[in-house]
């Protein structure tokens, strides 16, 4: 199951950590750089991989994150990778020109206006982006079971090919006048 990538300024860590903990308690997988990157890892590579494999990119927008070059780079990567972006304002913020293009036309989830309803507002936004909790069934039906093997099939999958119906080979040979 994919995760929710949380993009934020380190100066807003306390708020983001509370939201991440609440989401995790509810069964959502979140990815935060401070806990998602192990010692010795190439942090730039880990962030790129986490963005590309995310189900949604949540941008916690504040005056701090609006000034952050790293947040802008993460947003650029999410936009390029076509990851759904959910902008969440955690304090009144003017959107800087450096990120206006990526956020153009996206409705902001304005948590700063209703701090007491922050989690329900965020959950509603995640739901609209199709994000489900671990163990919950998403909108995709389970894959159908493969059809049962017929007696006249020959399995050539070990040779790099698919399955060929033996009768089809016989009919092919008869069509071209070949004897078997």
C-alpha positions as CSV (number, residue, x, y, z in Angstrom):
1,X,0.0,0.0,0.0
2,X,1.3,3.4,-0.9
3,X,1.8,6.1,1.7
4,X,1.0,9.7,2.3
5,X,4.0,11.9,1.8
6,X,4.1,14.8,4.2
7,X,5.9,17.9,3.0
8,X,6.5,20.7,5.6
9,X,9.1,23.1,7.1
10,X,11.1,21.8,10.0
11,X,9.9,24.9,11.9
12,X,6.4,23.3,11.7
13,X,7.5,19.9,12.9
14,X,5.5,19.8,16.1
15,X,2.2,20.3,14.3
16,X,3.0,17.9,11.5
17,X,4.2,15.3,14.0
18,X,0.9,15.4,15.8
19,X,-1.1,15.1,12.5
20,X,1.2,12.2,11.4
21,X,0.7,10.4,14.7
22,X,-3.1,10.8,14.5
23,X,-3.1,9.5,10.9
24,X,-1.0,6.5,11.8
25,X,-3.2,5.6,14.8
26,X,-6.1,5.6,12.3
27,X,-4.3,3.1,10.0
28,X,-2.8,5.4,7.4
29,X,0.8,5.1,6.3
30,X,2.6,8.3,6.4
31,X,6.1,9.2,5.2
32,X,8.0,12.0,7.0
33,X,11.7,12.6,6.2
34,X,12.9,12.5,9.8
35,X,11.6,9.0,10.4
36,X,11.6,7.8,6.7
37,X,15.3,8.0,6.2
38,X,17.7,5.7,8.0
39,X,21.2,6.6,9.0
40,X,23.7,6.3,6.1
41,X,20.9,6.6,3.4
42,X,21.2,9.0,0.6
43,X,18.5,11.4,1.8
44,X,17.9,13.0,-1.6
45,X,17.4,9.6,-3.2
46,X,15.1,8.5,-0.4
47,X,12.9,11.6,-0.7
48,X,12.6,11.3,-4.5
49,X,11.6,7.6,-4.1
50,X,9.1,8.4,-1.4
51,X,7.5,11.1,-3.5
52,X,7.3,8.9,-6.6
53,X,5.7,6.0,-4.6
54,X,3.2,8.2,-2.6
55,X,-0.5,7.9,-3.1
56,X,-0.8,11.6,-2.2
57,X,1.5,14.5,-1.5
58,X,0.3,16.6,1.4
59,X,1.8,20.1,1.4
60,X,1.6,21.7,4.9
61,X,1.7,25.3,3.8
62,X,2.8,28.0,6.2
63,X,5.0,31.1,6.0
64,X,7.9,28.8,6.9
65,X,7.3,26.2,4.2
66,X,6.5,28.9,1.7
67,X,10.1,30.1,2.1
68,X,11.7,26.6,2.1
69,X,13.7,25.6,-1.0
70,X,13.4,21.9,0.0
71,X,9.6,22.1,0.2
72,X,9.6,23.8,-3.2
73,X,11.8,21.0,-4.7
74,X,9.5,18.3,-3.2
75,X,6.5,20.0,-4.7
76,X,8.2,20.2,-8.1
77,X,9.0,16.5,-7.9
78,X,5.4,15.6,-6.9
79,X,4.0,17.7,-9.8
80,X,6.5,16.1,-12.3
81,X,5.7,12.6,-11.0
82,X,1.9,13.3,-11.3
83,X,1.3,12.5,-7.7
84,X,-1.9,14.0,-6.4
85,X,-1.2,17.1,-4.4
86,X,-3.3,18.1,-1.3
87,X,-2.4,21.6,-0.2
88,X,-3.1,22.2,3.5
89,X,-2.6,25.6,5.0
90,X,-1.7,25.5,8.7
91,X,-1.4,29.2,9.1
92,X,-2.5,32.2,6.9
93,X,0.0,32.2,4.1
94,X,0.4,34.0,0.8
95,X,1.3,31.5,-1.9
96,X,4.7,32.5,-3.3
97,X,5.2,32.7,-7.0
98,X,7.7,29.9,-6.9
99,X,4.9,27.4,-6.1
100,X,1.8,29.1,-7.6
101,X,2.0,27.1,-10.8
102,X,1.9,23.7,-9.1
103,X,-1.0,24.8,-6.8
104,X,-3.0,26.7,-9.5
105,X,-6.6,25.5,-9.4
106,X,-6.2,23.3,-6.3
107,X,-8.6,23.9,-3.4
108,X,-6.7,24.5,-0.2
109,X,-7.7,22.7,3.0
110,X,-7.5,25.6,5.4
111,X,-6.7,24.1,8.7
112,X,-5.7,27.4,10.2
113,X,-9.3,28.6,10.1
114,X,-10.6,25.6,12.1
115,X,-7.8,24.2,14.2
116,X,-10.3,22.2,16.3
117,X,-11.5,20.4,13.1
118,X,-8.0,19.9,11.6
119,X,-8.1,16.1,11.4
120,X,-11.6,15.7,10.0
121,X,-10.8,18.3,7.3
122,X,-7.6,16.5,6.4
123,X,-9.4,13.2,6.3
124,X,-12.1,14.5,4.0
125,X,-9.3,15.8,1.7
126,X,-7.5,12.4,1.7
127,X,-10.8,10.6,1.0
128,X,-11.4,12.8,-2.1
129,X,-7.9,11.8,-3.3
130,X,-8.8,8.1,-2.9
131,X,-6.5,7.4,0.1
132,X,-7.6,4.5,2.2
133,X,-6.4,3.1,5.5
134,X,-4.3,-0.1,5.7
135,X,-6.6,-3.0,5.6
136,X,-9.5,-1.0,4.2
137,X,-10.8,-1.9,0.7
138,X,-10.1,0.6,-1.9
139,X,-12.2,1.3,-4.9
140,X,-10.5,-1.3,-7.0
141,X,-12.2,-4.8,-7.2
142,X,-9.9,-7.8,-6.5
143,X,-8.2,-9.2,-9.6
144,X,-10.1,-12.0,-11.2
145,X,-8.7,-15.5,-10.8
146,X,-6.9,-16.8,-13.9
147,X,-9.0,-19.2,-16.0
148,X,-8.6,-22.9,-15.4
149,X,-6.1,-24.7,-17.5
150,X,-7.5,-26.7,-20.3
151,X,-6.3,-30.3,-20.9
152,X,-5.1,-29.5,-24.4
153,X,-2.8,-26.6,-23.3
154,X,1.0,-26.8,-23.3
155,X,2.7,-24.5,-20.9
156,X,5.7,-22.8,-22.6
157,X,6.0,-20.0,-20.0
158,X,9.4,-21.3,-18.9
159,X,10.7,-20.6,-22.4
160,X,9.6,-17.0,-22.3
161,X,6.4,-17.5,-24.3
162,X,2.8,-17.8,-23.3
163,X,0.6,-20.9,-23.4
164,X,-0.2,-22.4,-26.7
165,X,-3.2,-24.5,-27.3
166,X,-2.1,-27.8,-28.8
167,X,-5.2,-28.0,-31.0
168,X,-4.4,-24.6,-32.4
169,X,-1.0,-25.9,-33.5
170,X,-2.7,-28.9,-35.2
171,X,-5.2,-26.7,-37.0
172,X,-2.4,-24.3,-38.1
173,X,-0.5,-27.3,-39.6
174,X,-3.6,-28.6,-41.3
175,X,-4.4,-25.2,-42.8
176,X,-0.9,-25.1,-44.4
177,X,-0.9,-28.7,-45.4
178,X,1.7,-29.8,-42.9
179,X,1.6,-33.3,-41.5
180,X,2.3,-34.0,-37.9
